[in-house]
Amino acid sequence: MAPGLLRRTLVSSERLMICRFDLEGGVVIPSHSHPHEQAGYVVSGRIRITLDGESRELGPGDSYSAASSVPHSAVALDKSVVVDTFFPPREDYR
């Protein structure tokens, strides 16, 4: 996807998709939005996620969600693993 960022689609059905993201420390995911609902879980590491202008630092065991079309971005503060779900599935991630 970008230097220091690896995405693996773990499973995808007609209605739901689960992806794993491996991020090197310092990786920036710029602000973006999409029509999909997104919910994520931090498996390891630390990230700073900004949802609709509000930032939070998350670590292992923390989770977040972004409603459809809400702008969001992230910064990997450490080497991190994040698992995200998307509804409906993202065709560009199949």
C-alpha angles and dihedrals in degrees: 000000000000136000108294094013124099123182124196121185103220100184137350132188133170091277109023141038131192121198135180119218121197110196129188115220112277097027111144122205103198122228112282141147136210137181092253124098109235132198124179141190125203108226097178140349128027131285135179111220124190117202119185090337097313117111128206133176112228133191138178112327095018122120140191141186135210119201120224113293095003112139113243140167138177142205122200105226090185135006100297145182119210129180115208132189123205130198116224100020117260109245090205089061098050 
